[in-house]
Amino acid sequence: MRSKKGDPLILKISSILGMSATSREILHLLMRTKKKLSVREICLKIHRSERAVRMELGKLSKSRLIKKEWHRTRHSRIACRYSIPHIQDLVKSTRKAVLKRLRGLKSTV
């Protein structure tokens, strides 16, 4: 799954925002599965370390490119599941991230 193939929208978003390959793979996986996945499930499917996946999930969640949902496991532990929002919300979040970067650029000039 480490190839450049994937959803054209995800490829465009990742190139616009300068995302890492891991972030792109996570977005592609969530888009393809259309399910809520745990960190462990994501790690197993994209063959990356838990630390790398958690770091990228944090960035994606902060940018609102993915949804984070809390739930209880079978053993009553609190855990997160991640999913991709509707396409319109994904595009809006990308637009906001780009505008935020542009404002930051303006403030330095």
C-alpha angles and dihedrals in degrees: 000000000000092000126108090250117111145098110335092224092054091048091051093046092048093050093047092050096036094237125182121252090253092055090048091050092049092051091046092049093049091047092049098046097040088204136109108260133193124228090256093052091049092049092051094049100046096034097232131131121268090241093054092046094048091049093052093043088055092053093045092047092048090052089048092236089128134031121240118206127184120220141159121256125222088269092052094254121141114244139162131242122197131211138166119254124232114294092253091054091048091053091046091051090050091050091050091050091051092048090049090054091048091052089051089051092050092051091057093055 
